[in-house]
Amino acid sequence: MYKPLADEIRPDSLDDVVGQKHILGSGGMLRRIVESGQIPNMIFYGPSGTGKTTVARIIAQRTNRSLRKLNATTAGIADIKQIIAELDTMLTPGGVLLYLDEIQYFNKKQQQSLLEFIEDGRITLIASTTENPYFCVFNAILSRSTVFEFKPVNARDVEGAVLRAVDIMNARRGTPLTLADGVVRHISTSCGGDVRKAMNSVELLFSAAGEGGVITLDDAKAITQRSAMRYDRDGDDHYDILSALMKSLRGSDPDAAVHYLARLLEAGDLASACRRLMVCACEDVGLAYPMIIPIVKAAVDAAMMVGLPEARIPLADAVILVCNSPKSN
């Protein structure tokens, strides 16, 4: 039966997990908790493809509790009741370790149905979410859980996973392929810190390669096409990018400011970019160079008039002007 590469390459030990050294490295808090064998209720928070499910599986292997998995996008109260019915039976002699994926899709009633059993220890909850748990998980669950943040994996760490994936794919084929210079680095940098995306790119490249030869850098660019930008209009990524843009403008760093402006515009968020530019011109430059306000206003008006993608030109001009202008406190 076909098995996706991303699932086949999934690590079996914490030492093989890519990235997350801040919590899984030597002396990391999560590593110490797992090695102690005393597993508390935990919430794993971070982007897709950063190892949340993998770490939960490794924890399940190290405990004497029966593992049950639910995905909140498809599960409901009936699934929770079925797990509760198994408690204190021969099916779950040591209790249940419940891995609940995408907990943000459970409503308040569904989350609270677990409280009694989390409280008395019969269920140990490990939940994962790509959204900020302090907004999407109810306080009663949060107060009984420890939150660990998983961060996007840096390109250097992803390279190791890509090389392992290449070895696995070559072993599958029997007739190995070679990779041109720069292919591994390109896949690692274009995945946006998502290891699963990198694994999928490797698998697609090998599937399209035919009987033999070389995987070229052009092939890799055709598969990846665009970096996996993390952005959502209502979530943390939106506000992180806006904050980074403002800090770059205030810090007079035109390279960084243009970068974050480009990320906003690539996501189609013209209104937020214009609003932030006007605020910065009035608040951070202000009386140090009063004429910047009508200049930036003119650039914003031009951007709104021409729309995307041409709006990037007057807005980039305005960003560079704000960065290079004196700041007023």
C-alpha positions in Angstrom: 0.0 0.0 0.0 1.2 3.5 -0.8 2.7 5.4 2.1 3.4 9.1 1.8 7.1 10.0 2.2 6.3 12.5 4.9 4.8 9.7 7.0 7.5 7.2 6.2 10.3 9.5 7.3 8.6 10.5 10.6 11.1 10.1 13.4 10.8 7.5 16.2 12.9 9.4 18.8 13.3 13.0 20.0 16.9 13.0 18.8 15.7 12.7 15.2 13.1 15.4 15.3 14.0 18.3 13.0 14.2 21.7 14.7 12.5 22.7 18.0 15.9 22.8 19.8 14.4 25.4 22.3 12.2 22.7 23.8 13.6 19.4 22.6 17.4 20.1 22.7 19.7 19.0 25.5 18.1 20.4 28.7 15.0 21.5 26.9 11.9 21.5 29.1 9.7 19.3 26.9 12.5 16.8 26.5 13.0 16.6 30.2 9.3 16.1 30.8 9.1 13.3 28.2 12.2 11.6 29.6 10.7 11.7 33.1 7.8 9.6 32.1 5.4 11.8 34.0 3.3 13.3 31.1 1.1 16.2 32.0 -1.7 17.7 29.9 -0.1 19.7 27.1 -1.0 21.9 24.1 1.4 22.1 21.2 1.0 25.3 19.3 2.7 26.2 16.0 2.6 26.2 12.2 1.9 23.1 10.1 4.9 20.8 9.4 6.9 21.6 12.5 6.7 18.3 14.4 3.7 18.6 16.7 2.1 15.3 15.6 5.5 13.5 15.5 6.4 14.5 19.1 2.9 13.5 20.3 3.5 10.0 18.7 6.9 9.7 20.4 5.4 10.6 23.7 2.6 8.0 23.2 5.3 5.3 22.7 7.0 6.2 26.0 3.9 5.9 28.1 2.0 2.9 29.4 -1.3 4.5 28.6 -3.6 3.5 25.8 -3.3 6.0 22.9 -6.5 7.4 21.3 -6.4 9.9 18.5 -9.1 12.4 17.4 -9.1 15.1 14.8 -11.4 17.9 15.9 -12.3 18.7 12.3 -14.2 15.5 12.0 -14.8 14.3 15.6 -17.7 15.1 17.8 -19.2 14.5 21.2 -20.0 10.9 20.2 -16.3 10.1 19.7 -15.5 11.6 23.1 -18.2 9.6 24.8 -16.8 6.4 23.2 -13.4 7.1 24.7 -14.9 7.9 28.1 -16.8 4.6 28.0 -13.5 2.7 27.7 -12.1 4.3 30.9 -11.7 1.9 33.9 -12.0 -1.1 31.6 -9.6 -3.8 30.4 -9.2 -1.7 27.2 -7.5 1.1 29.1 -5.8 -0.3 32.2 -3.5 2.6 32.7 -5.8 5.3 31.5 -5.9 7.1 28.1 -3.5 9.4 26.4 -5.7 11.4 24.0 -4.1 13.1 21.1 -6.5 15.8 19.9 -5.4 17.4 16.6 -6.7 20.8 15.6 -8.4 21.4 19.0 -9.5 24.9 17.8 -12.3 23.3 15.9 -13.9 21.9 19.1 -16.5 24.2 20.6 -16.8 25.0 24.3 -19.1 22.1 25.1 -16.9 19.6 23.3 -13.8 20.8 25.1 -15.5 21.0 28.5 -16.7 17.4 28.2 -13.1 16.3 28.8 -12.6 18.4 32.0 -13.7 15.9 34.6 -11.5 13.2 33.2 -8.5 15.4 32.7 -9.0 16.6 36.3 -8.9 13.2 37.9 -6.0 11.9 35.6 -7.9 9.2 33.7 -7.3 11.1 30.5 -4.0 12.8 29.7 -4.6 15.3 26.9 -2.1 16.3 24.3 -3.7 18.8 21.9 -2.2 20.5 18.9 -3.3 23.7 17.2 -2.1 26.0 14.5 -3.9 29.0 16.1 -3.1 30.9 19.2 -4.3 28.6 22.1 -4.9 31.6 24.3 -7.7 32.6 21.9 -9.1 29.3 20.6 -8.8 27.0 23.7 -11.1 27.7 26.6 -9.6 28.8 29.9 -10.7 25.7 31.8 -8.6 23.5 29.5 -5.7 26.0 29.4 -5.5 26.2 33.2 -5.0 22.4 33.3 -2.4 22.3 30.5 1.1 23.4 29.7 1.5 25.2 26.3 4.6 24.5 24.2 5.3 26.6 21.1 6.7 24.9 18.0 8.5 27.3 15.6 9.1 27.1 11.8 12.1 25.0 11.1 15.2 26.8 9.8 16.5 25.9 6.4 19.7 24.3 7.7 17.8 21.8 9.8 15.4 21.1 6.9 18.4 20.2 4.7 19.1 17.2 6.9 15.5 15.9 6.5 15.7 16.5 2.7 18.8 14.5 2.4 17.2 11.6 4.3 14.2 11.8 2.1 16.4 11.6 -1.0 18.0 8.4 0.4 14.6 6.9 1.0 13.3 7.7 -2.5 16.4 6.4 -4.1 16.0 3.2 -2.1 12.5 2.9 -3.4 13.5 3.3 -7.0 16.4 1.0 -7.2 17.9 3.2 -9.9 19.2 6.2 -7.9 18.9 9.8 -9.1 21.4 12.5 -8.5 20.6 16.0 -7.5 22.2 19.0 -9.1 23.9 21.6 -7.0 21.6 23.9 -5.2 18.5 21.6 -5.3 18.6 20.6 -1.6 19.2 24.2 -0.5 16.4 25.5 -2.7 13.8 22.9 -1.4 14.9 23.7 2.2 14.6 27.4 1.9 11.4 27.5 -0.2 9.3 25.3 2.2 8.9 28.2 4.6 9.9 26.2 7.6 7.4 23.4 6.9 9.2 20.1 6.8 6.1 18.3 5.4 6.1 20.6 2.4 9.8 19.9 1.8 9.1 16.1 1.9 6.2 16.5 -0.5 8.5 18.5 -2.9 11.1 15.7 -2.8 8.5 13.0 -3.5 7.0 15.0 -6.5 10.5 15.6 -8.0 11.2 11.8 -7.9 7.8 11.0 -9.3 8.3 13.3 -12.2 11.9 12.3 -12.9 11.3 9.3 -15.1 13.7 6.4 -15.2 17.0 8.1 -14.4 19.3 11.0 -14.6 19.6 14.2 -12.7 17.1 16.4 -10.8 17.9 19.9 -11.9 17.5 23.2 -10.0 14.9 24.2 -12.6 12.9 21.1 -11.7 13.1 22.1 -8.1 12.0 25.7 -8.8 9.1 24.4 -10.9 7.9 22.2 -8.1 8.2 24.8 -5.3 7.3 27.8 -7.4 6.7 30.1 -4.5 7.9 30.2 -0.9 5.3 28.9 1.6 4.5 32.3 3.1 2.7 32.1 6.4 -0.1 34.6 6.5 -3.7 34.8 7.6 -5.9 37.8 7.8 -7.1 37.2 11.4 -4.3 35.2 13.0 -0.9 35.7 14.5 1.0 35.8 11.2 -1.0 38.9 10.1 -0.1 40.8 13.2 3.5 39.5 13.3 4.2 40.9 9.8 2.5 44.2 10.6 4.6 44.5 13.8 7.8 43.7 11.9 6.9 46.3 9.2 6.4 49.0 11.9 9.6 48.1 13.7 11.6 48.2 10.5 10.2 51.6 9.6 10.9 53.0 13.1 14.3 51.4 13.1 15.2 53.0 9.7 15.9 49.7 8.1 14.7 50.0 4.4 15.7 46.5 3.3 13.7 44.9 6.1 10.7 47.3 5.6 10.5 46.6 1.9 10.6 42.9 2.6 7.7 43.0 5.0 5.8 45.3 2.7 6.3 42.8 -0.1 4.9 40.0 2.1 1.8 42.0 2.9 1.2 42.9 -0.8 1.9 39.3 -1.9 -0.9 38.2 0.4 -3.2 40.9 -1.2 -3.4 43.0 2.0 -3.1 46.5 0.4 -5.3 48.2 3.0 -3.1 47.2 6.0 0.1 48.3 4.3 -1.4 51.7 3.5 -2.8 52.2 7.0 0.5 51.3 8.7 2.5 53.6 6.4 0.2 56.6 7.2 0.4 55.9 10.9 4.2 55.7 10.8 4.5 58.9 8.8 2.3 60.8 11.2 3.5 59.2 14.5 7.1 58.2 14.1 8.4 60.9 11.7 5.8 63.6 12.3 7.1 67.0 13.3 10.7 65.9 12.5 9.7 66.2 8.8 6.1 67.5 8.6 6.0 67.4 4.7 6.3 63.6 4.8 2.6 63.3 5.7 1.2 64.7 2.4 4.0 62.9 0.4 3.1 59.5 2.0 -0.6 60.3 1.6 -0.1 60.9 -2.1 1.8 57.6 -2.4 -1.0 55.8 -0.6 -3.7 57.4 -2.8 -1.7 56.4 -5.9 -1.4 52.8 -4.7 -5.2 52.6 -4.0 -5.9 54.1 -7.4 -3.8 51.8 -9.5 -4.3 48.7 -7.3 -2.1 45.6 -7.2 0.4 44.6 -8.4 1.5 48.2 -9.5 0.7 49.5 -6.0 4.0 48.1 -4.9 5.9 50.9 -6.6 4.5 54.0 -4.9 4.3 52.1 -1.6 8.0 51.0 -1.8 8.9 54.6 -2.5 7.0 55.7 0.6 8.5 53.0 2.7 12.1 53.9 1.8 11.3 57.6 2.4 9.9 56.9 5.9 12.9 54.7 6.7 15.4 57.4 5.7 13.6 60.3 7.4 14.4 61.6 10.9 12.2 60.3 13.6 10.3 62.4 16.2 9.7 61.3 19.8 
